[in-house]
Amino acid sequence: MKKGAGLSPPMPGVEFGDQDGLADGSCVDATGTIWVAIWGGSRLERYSPDGQPLGPVPMPVVQPSSCAFAGPGLGTLVVSSAYQGLGDRVPSASPSAP
């Protein structure tokens, strides 16, 4: 780091109000779109680079926990999930989860 260089002040980004679930892991794609896993909300939310909502992406799991782009050209969206706290609801709440 150059002498005298430092971090800039925080800037507002995406604000999450009252919604079903909590914002968890996130990533940014090549176009600058922000992808956010919504823990307990069975979805990812997408936002433009300037923070405007672009709509949800439904997930077949209750608790998506993070997301990333992988593979050749980073063209595959990978989403992790968890069953912590779901107890016996896992099979019925996440029918396509292994």
Contacts in CASP RR format, 6 or more apart in sequence:
PFRMAT RR
TARGET T0000
AUTHOR 0000-0000-0000
METHOD contacts of the structure
MODEL  1
MKKGAGLSPPMPGVEFGDQDGLADGSCVDATGTIWVAIWGGSRLERYSPD
GQPLGPVPMPVVQPSSCAFAGPGLGTLVVSSAYQGLGDRVPSASPSAP
13 51 0 8 1.000
14 34 0 8 1.000
14 36 0 8 1.000
14 47 0 8 1.000
14 51 0 8 1.000
16 22 0 8 1.000
16 23 0 8 1.000
19 38 0 8 1.000
20 38 0 8 1.000
20 40 0 8 1.000
20 41 0 8 1.000
21 38 0 8 1.000
21 39 0 8 1.000
21 40 0 8 1.000
21 41 0 8 1.000
22 38 0 8 1.000
22 39 0 8 1.000
22 40 0 8 1.000
23 36 0 8 1.000
23 37 0 8 1.000
23 38 0 8 1.000
23 39 0 8 1.000
23 45 0 8 1.000
24 36 0 8 1.000
24 37 0 8 1.000
24 38 0 8 1.000
24 39 0 8 1.000
24 64 0 8 1.000
24 65 0 8 1.000
24 66 0 8 1.000
25 36 0 8 1.000
25 37 0 8 1.000
25 65 0 8 1.000
25 66 0 8 1.000
25 67 0 8 1.000
26 34 0 8 1.000
26 35 0 8 1.000
26 36 0 8 1.000
26 37 0 8 1.000
26 66 0 8 1.000
26 67 0 8 1.000
27 34 0 8 1.000
27 35 0 8 1.000
27 66 0 8 1.000
27 67 0 8 1.000
27 68 0 8 1.000
27 69 0 8 1.000
28 34 0 8 1.000
28 35 0 8 1.000
29 35 0 8 1.000
29 69 0 8 1.000
29 74 0 8 1.000
30 69 0 8 1.000
30 74 0 8 1.000
31 49 0 8 1.000
32 48 0 8 1.000
32 49 0 8 1.000
33 46 0 8 1.000
33 47 0 8 1.000
33 48 0 8 1.000
33 49 0 8 1.000
33 54 0 8 1.000
34 46 0 8 1.000
34 47 0 8 1.000
34 48 0 8 1.000
34 49 0 8 1.000
34 51 0 8 1.000
35 44 0 8 1.000
35 45 0 8 1.000
35 46 0 8 1.000
35 57 0 8 1.000
35 67 0 8 1.000
35 77 0 8 1.000
36 44 0 8 1.000
36 45 0 8 1.000
36 46 0 8 1.000
36 47 0 8 1.000
36 67 0 8 1.000
37 44 0 8 1.000
37 64 0 8 1.000
37 65 0 8 1.000
37 66 0 8 1.000
37 67 0 8 1.000
37 79 0 8 1.000
37 80 0 8 1.000
38 44 0 8 1.000
38 45 0 8 1.000
38 56 0 8 1.000
38 64 0 8 1.000
39 63 0 8 1.000
39 64 0 8 1.000
39 65 0 8 1.000
39 82 0 8 1.000
40 62 0 8 1.000
40 63 0 8 1.000
40 64 0 8 1.000
41 62 0 8 1.000
41 63 0 8 1.000
41 64 0 8 1.000
42 58 0 8 1.000
42 59 0 8 1.000
42 60 0 8 1.000
42 61 0 8 1.000
42 62 0 8 1.000
42 64 0 8 1.000
43 56 0 8 1.000
43 57 0 8 1.000
43 58 0 8 1.000
43 59 0 8 1.000
43 64 0 8 1.000
44 56 0 8 1.000
44 57 0 8 1.000
44 59 0 8 1.000
44 64 0 8 1.000
44 67 0 8 1.000
44 79 0 8 1.000
45 53 0 8 1.000
45 55 0 8 1.000
45 56 0 8 1.000
45 57 0 8 1.000
46 53 0 8 1.000
46 54 0 8 1.000
46 55 0 8 1.000
46 56 0 8 1.000
46 57 0 8 1.000
47 53 0 8 1.000
47 54 0 8 1.000
48 54 0 8 1.000
59 79 0 8 1.000
59 81 0 8 1.000
60 94 0 8 1.000
60 95 0 8 1.000
60 96 0 8 1.000
60 97 0 8 1.000
61 79 0 8 1.000
61 81 0 8 1.000
61 93 0 8 1.000
61 94 0 8 1.000
61 96 0 8 1.000
61 97 0 8 1.000
62 81 0 8 1.000
62 83 0 8 1.000
62 86 0 8 1.000
62 89 0 8 1.000
62 93 0 8 1.000
62 94 0 8 1.000
63 81 0 8 1.000
63 82 0 8 1.000
63 83 0 8 1.000
63 84 0 8 1.000
63 86 0 8 1.000
64 79 0 8 1.000
64 80 0 8 1.000
64 81 0 8 1.000
65 80 0 8 1.000
65 81 0 8 1.000
65 82 0 8 1.000
66 79 0 8 1.000
66 80 0 8 1.000
67 77 0 8 1.000
67 78 0 8 1.000
67 79 0 8 1.000
67 80 0 8 1.000
68 77 0 8 1.000
68 78 0 8 1.000
69 75 0 8 1.000
69 76 0 8 1.000
69 77 0 8 1.000
69 78 0 8 1.000
70 76 0 8 1.000
70 78 0 8 1.000
81 94 0 8 1.000
81 97 0 8 1.000
83 90 0 8 1.000
83 94 0 8 1.000
83 97 0 8 1.000
86 93 0 8 1.000
86 94 0 8 1.000
90 97 0 8 1.000
END
